[in-house]
Amino acid sequence: MNLKKLAADKAVELIENGMTVGLGTGSTAYWAIHGIADRMKEGLSIRAVATSEASDKLARELGIPIVPFHEVDVIDITIDGADETDSQMNLIKGGGGALLREKIVAASSRQLIIIVDESKVVDRLGKFPLPVEVVPFAVELTLKKLAKLGCEPKLRLTEDGSLFKTDNGNYTADCSFGSISDPAGLHDELNAIPGVVDNGLFIRMASRVIVGSEKGISTL
Ligand SMILES: O=C[C@H](O)[C@H](O)[C@H](O)COP(=O)(O)O
């Protein structure tokens, strides 16, 4: 069973005619974008904004109208994936390199619907290395500051071994904290470091988490 598609299809049912929809990024959001395109073929009329160049491209290929952000005040609903969620719906995101645009879109969304397969639900966040978007300038100094918070930051590389660059031209430091006891506190500590643009902790942002499992759908 495709658990990502299962969760995505359920989330897409929440979209109503006339809505402005935020399109997430990653292999689960991929299915939501396809699901939206399928519903549009059946008559659904929406407009969308995208959280990455990749999702923007996919949506346009599928005929979903993408509007520029200056035409948008509020996004009615955003459907996005996550790398981890705890039972409080605090999230780690950014495994796909899109955390900053995702957080900007999420912060302007009336509803943030997170879609995951059951492997992403954890008791405590932190097994997945926390992505932190950092500016290239003096990145070595920023990494030292990150390490002082108790992790081993590793700059993300592409398959060919070069430094991965986000859609915003920044680097991503993947920070293994192991287990995060105070996600909200860590979020603020990370973002207080000059050189950090934002981090992948999404605290109290999700309205609902839809989980696809072998037993079916459940909701947090
Ligand atoms: O930067 C990427 C996003 O936060 C993704 O939503 C997240 O990494 C989950 O991706 P996937 O659905 O591919 O596991």
The ligand as a Tripos MOL2 file, in Angstrom:
@<TRIPOS>MOLECULE
LIG
   14    13     1     0     0
SMALL
NO_CHARGES

@<TRIPOS>ATOM
      1 O1         12.0300   20.1500    2.9330 O.2       1 LIG1
      2 C1         11.2020   19.2920    2.7440 C.2       1 LIG1
      3 C2          9.9970   19.0820    3.5190 C.3       1 LIG1
      4 O2          9.9890   19.5550    4.8250 O.3       1 LIG1
      5 C3          9.3550   17.7090    3.3800 C.3       1 LIG1
      6 O3          7.9990   17.9250    3.5550 O.3       1 LIG1
      7 C4          9.8640   16.6900    4.3690 C.3       1 LIG1
      8 O4         11.2580   16.5560    4.2410 O.3       1 LIG1
      9 C5          9.1820   15.3260    4.1690 C.3       1 LIG1
     10 O5          9.5100   14.8440    2.9210 O.3       1 LIG1
     11 P1          8.9940   13.4410    2.4160 P.3       1 LIG1
     12 O6          7.5060   13.5290    2.2750 O.co2     1 LIG1
     13 O7          9.6890   13.2400    1.0970 O.co2     1 LIG1
     14 O8          9.4210   12.4120    3.4180 O.co2     1 LIG1
@<TRIPOS>BOND
     1     1     2 2
     2     2     3 1
     3     3     4 1
     4     3     5 1
     5     5     6 1
     6     5     7 1
     7     7     8 1
     8     7     9 1
     9     9    10 1
    10    10    11 1
    11    11    12 2
    12    11    13 1
    13    11    14 1
@<TRIPOS>SUBSTRUCTURE
     1 LIG1         1 GROUP 0 **** ****
